Amino acid sequence: MLIKKNILIFFLFSGLVAGAQLRVDLSGFNPKGEAKANVQKEGLSINWPVGGNERGRLHINLQKGQPLFSSIQQTKKGAWKEIASNLSPSFLLTVGKRDLVSQNGWNIFFDKTNKLPSKTFTVDLEKQRAAVISQGSRTVVKISRVEAGTFNGDLEITVYNGSPLFNVAAVLATEMDSTAILYDAGLVGEKNDWNKIAWANTNDKLQSVGVGALDTSRNQAVKYRTIIGENAHGSLAVFPAPHQYFYPLDEAFNLKFTWYGPNYKKLVPGFGLGIRQDPMGDNRWVPWFNAPPGTKQRLNFFCLLSTGDAGTALTAVKRFTNGDVYRALPGYKTMSSHFHNEYVMNVLLAGKPSPDTPNFVRVFKNTGINIVHLGEFHYTAHPKGPDEKRLLELKTLFDMCRTHSDADFLLLPGEEPNEFFGGHWLEFFPKPVYWIMSRKEEAPFVSADPVYGKVYRIGNKAEMLKLLELENGLAWTAHPRTKGSTGYPDKYKEEAFFASDRFFGAAWKAMPADLSQPRLGKRVLDLMDDMANWGYQKHVLAEADLFSVEPENEMYAHLNVNYLQLDRLPKFNEGWHPVLDAMRQGKFFVTTGEILLPHFTVNGKAPGETAVPVKGGKTTIELDINWTFPLQFAEIVSGDGKAVYRERINLDNTKPFGKKKFSFQTNLVNRKWVRVEVWDAAVNGAFTQQVWLQAKTAIVKK
């Protein structure tokens, strides 16, 4: 042991005296792992397996004033190919003001940071210290320090065994309060290292451009969020975390999220390529990212190496999001909810031409979504009448859904009524139901119309609950604790309608956005646990909450889905009761798409069922996980009716593109419910619904 220690000391010292500008701390690095780290004259070399018996290598220059990546390489049939040289990561941090007073603090969505004063800073790297750290199947190089305005922290470079993938992150914090941020990033060199820049356009066609004559940078709309540099030796793709990078908006417009060329924003000298955010967003409500004081905001991007051309690199990038398609999973059907497409009012009843297959239907089908629950008539129609207009609008909606449903796709009617209960909420009936959101005192609750059949008129929350009960419908809180549901469902948690089994629970979306969080959508995950501790068996459904669905939009970044346990899709004309039954029973999981959870049991019981822990609270959790990006952690979340307990299970030993059965032993003594979340290295995630727990009843001998 002493000999090995002396060798390590000599190794570090020799790196210093040979001319390296700063000490490289290797105390956290495992030299027996698959990755190799070597201190060199000018800095550091990281060498790791990228799959197929090939390896990648980063030469990191730690001398001040020099490009950070002196060489980026990958082997091809065992021979090293230099794909890029003399590049540095570049970050622009834009800092604005968050409104924490007028609404609900950090959960605010209705903020207009884009209209308030802001300032953009370059993130400056001062090479003071460096360390190499082994973390499971990945290796992290940490370089200190980076600064931008009042923010400061470290630069982190992470390589992943089993893939030519690496991540570059400026991890920064500030002590300033009420701060909102966004960032642009990329790789930049003093000279252009590429023969051409390539991307897939919004029609999914590979495009490329020669870069010799460029005199300024260009912002580029792309599909798959990826921009690629190609030269004679290979390609390098730059892309963001597919969901985390996109702050929440009402529209999924493609806002040219990539850039390439020289002198980006007149702040980045040299030629580069990278990712960008549009400060103006969709020009509605534009909340950017939260940056609470002291939180480590991870401004990051991914790079993927290839010894092939740009098309080869793009194909490899697309694997991480399954080509932006939700994969088919035996025994499950995919469902997405909450779309204010307004096709009925804006096209059909406006007398405009309607193609055989509207764009929004094509988008959903091409994305692998089997079931779409709409939110039509969002302040565009006549929910309270007059009767002739309201009933015609509903019939047109039902006819549209029937027309565009088939054996593999269900387009289902739904509304966001926002009447009677408080806040915003959605309804979902298992068949077409005609109802009007008002009732005069002399009018009946239900009547028979000669054209439309049974028609309900609703005047208050008790009648709304009665309608849901009579027609086996479900209701739930839309975007809880934010937007128009600020304060809900908390304000009506004691109400009879909320306690009813007709009130399903709430909906989840990655909102607000916070780059310091290891998960998305903490707001609703916390609510999910609160509702269970309140004593209710409620559930949480994924929602998109978008206003337009077009092929050119950046849909995948803003989408999420529910995988419902259904062997087959019901036919529209037979009603879609099985869809609502699966929801009500908790027979589904929620995902951004990269992680699938086809099997989850607690002592043999599935979500929606009740398990009994064995003596002493001993519990076995079985979980099947399919993934693309390497996993980061799983978390067993449970509650006892008062407190929430979290048990984190480190999964950073996983490599990309895996499938495994896990079995976890835990103690759930005195707990009343349990669920599981799984998150990956790009902060994509999936979570189950709860399994309910009851204490084991002792047998009393007579």
C-alpha positions, 0 to 999 in steps of 0.5 A: 500500500505504501509503495502504491501511495508513493507512486501516486505522489510521484505521478502527481509531482511529475505532472507538476514539474513537467510544466502543468499549470495546476495540480490535478487531484486524482485522489477520487479517481479509480485507476482500475476502472475502464476509463484512464486519466493521465497527467501530461505536460500541458494538462490531462488526458481522459481516455474511455471506452465508447463501445464496439472496442473503440475508445474516445479521448479528450486532451484537456489543456490546463495552461492558462490562456490556451483552448481547453480541449487541445484534441478530441479523438476517437478510434476507428478500428483501433486507430486514433482519429482527431475529430476536433482540436483547440476548442473551448466550451463557451457559455453565455448566462443571461440574468433577469428578475423573477417576480416572487411577490404577485403570485406564488413565489418560485412556482410562478408561471405568469411572469414576463422576464423577457420584458424586464431588464436583463444582462448577458455575461460570458462565463469565464474560466480561470484554471485554478484547480483540477480534479478527476473523479470516478462516479460509477461508469462515468468520469468527471473532470472538475476545473475551478473556477468559473464566473459570470456576474454574481455567479461562480462555481466550477466547470465539469466535463463528464464522459460515459463508459460505453458511449462516445458521449460527454457532457460539459457543464458550468455549475454556478450559484449566486446569492442574489434573490429573485433571479431568473436565468437562461443560457446559450452554450457550445464549443468554440475555436479560434479557427474553424475546424469543420468542413461543413455544419449539418442538421436535420430540418423541421421536415426531418431532412438532413441539411448541410452548409459549407462554412468557409464564407460565413462572416457572422453566426446564424441561429438555426431551426432544427429537429432533434435539437442537434447541430453537427460539425463534420470534417474529413476525420469524423463528426461532433454533435452538440445537443442539449438535455432533451427536456430539461433545457426547455423552460415551460411555455404555452407553445412548442414553437421551434425558436431556432435552438441551435447556432453556428458560425463566428462571433456568436452574439458579438460576445463569443469570438471565434467559430463555434456551434452550440445550443441557444435559448430565445429570450422572448419565448413564445411572447406570451408568458415567459418565465425562463429558469428559476435560480434561487440563492445558493442553488447550483445551476447546471448550465450544460450541453452534450457532445457525441463523437463519431468517426462517420459523417454527420448523418451517422452522428445524428442517427446516434444522437436520435437513439437517446430519444428513440427518434423523438418517438414514444416506444411501443411497450407490450401491455401498454398504450401511450396517452398524452393530455391537455391540448388546446388545439382549438381545431373545432372553433378555428377550422371546422366551425370557421368554415376553413378547409380541413384535410383528411388528416390534420397536421395535429393528428399526424404529429401525434401519430408520428410521435407514437402517441396512441391516445390524445385527450384534448382540452378544446374550447379554452375561452374560445366557445360558448360553454354556458350557451346559448344552447344551439351554439354549445350543443353544435360545438360539442357535436362537432368536437365528437364528430371530429374525434370519431373521424380521426380515431382508428384501430391504433389511435384514439382522439378523445374529447375533453375540456378545461371547464374552469367552472364550479370547483375553483382554479383550473381543472380538466374533465374526461368522460368515457363517451360523448356527453352533452352538457352546458355549464349553466342552469337557470333555476327553472331549467331541469338538470337533465333533459331530452333533446330531439337532436342531441339526446340527453343534455345536462345543465350544471349550475354548481359544484354539487351538480358537477359532481353528480354529472361525473358520477352519473356518466362515470367521468373523471376530473382533476386539477390542471397545472396545480399550484401554479398558473390559474390553479395557484392555491389549488387543490389545497383550497378544496381538499376538504370538499366533497367533490375532491374526496370523491373517487370521481376526482382523479387527482392532478396533472404533472408538467415540468414546471417551473424549470430549475437547472439545479434540480436532479428531477423535473416537475418537483412542484407536482411530485410534492403535491402527489405525496401531499395528497397521499398523506392527506389520506386520499388515493389520488393519482397524477397524470402527465399533461402537456398544456400546449396550444398548437401542434404543428410538424415544425414545432419542437414538440418532443421537448415539451411533451410527456406521456402516460403509459396505460396498462391496456392490451388494446385500444377500445373502439371510439363508438364503443366508448373508452371506459378502459382508458378511464378505468386504467387511470382511476386504478393507477395502472400507469406510469409517467415518463418523458420517454427515455425511461420506461418502467414496465413492471413495478411491485411492492411485495407483489402488489402493483400500483393502485393495489394495497400491499402488506409489509412483512414483520418489521416493515420489511418490503421488497420492491421489484422494478424493471427499467428500460433506459437510453441515457445512463441512469443517475438514481432511483428514489423510493418515496413513501409517507406515513400520513404526515411526513415524506421519506426518500431513499435514494438508490445510486444508479450511476454505474449504468451505461447507456441503452440498458434494460434490467430487473432491479430488486430493492429491499427497504423498511416501510414500517408504519408507512401508508403508501410508496412509489418510485421515481427514476432519473437519468444523466440528462434529467429525463425521468419516469415515476410510478403511481402509489402502492398503498400500504396497510399494517399487518394485522396480528392474529388473535388466538381465542 
